[in-house]
Amino acid sequence: MNVVVKFLNADWTDAEHHWPIGEAKGTTTRYWDCCKPSCAWPGKFEYKTNIKLCNADNSPLLDNNLKSGCEGGPTYTCEDQTPWAVDEVTAYGFAAASIPNQTEADWCCTCYALTFTSFPIKGKQMIVQVTNTGGDLGEGHFDIQIPGGGFGLFNGCSPRYPEIPDEDWGDRNGGVTSRENCYKLPKTMQEGCLFKFDWFRGADNPDVTYVKVDCPKELLEVSGCTRMNP
């Protein structure tokens, strides 16, 4: 008999989880700093193809040695590397992470199934590809890449979108606080921002269990990143 999981006004059975439920316990935050992802630098890990990068107008850049926009360079996160809902229970996206007893060589461009363990999204699952890291991340920490999620330590969005006031991006840690504020962001960022209030239900740093999984092709097609040893 399938167990029914409930959150707010939604019900589903455990059979609706398309991905395994991990046993390792972790934490989440959210961010969007527009910077060049750390894993995109050559030499971080062995890859078949590296992460797609873009310039300020979102045109592709082919040189992964170029400096990040957060350091005065021309390189930024591509605008399509935002989260999206697959169905009511499942979503895909990207994250910065720190995995216990591993380094970037191990986790860059790997994928993890996050199963949320706190309300309002308890029981939902998000599959993230790790494209970044951060000096302020603890062990088992996934910083989910959501437009309007807050700059965090670095701000590459101001030089990339000089027409958008810094305050429209929300709090430095946490980002925008309402769906309406998403419409102050660049049009290309608004759908990704609304994810926070729709599928993600405005959850504030929910806890997770996590497990490494094969990357879905949909994520690989967006990031362009494939490892030599998955």
Buried (B, 14 or more C-beta within 10 A) or exposed (E): EEEEBEBEEBEBEEEBBEBEBBEBEBBBBBBBBBBBBBBBBEEBBEBEEBBBBBBBEBEEBEEBEBEBBBEEBBBBBBBBBBBBBBEEBBBBBBBBBBBEEBEBEBBBBBBBBBBBBBEBBBBBBBBBBBBBBBEBBEEBBBBBBBBBBBBBEBBBBBBBBEEBEEEBBBEBBBBBBEBEBBEBBBEEBBBBBBBBBEBBBEBEEBBBBBBBBEBBEEBBEBBBBBBEEE
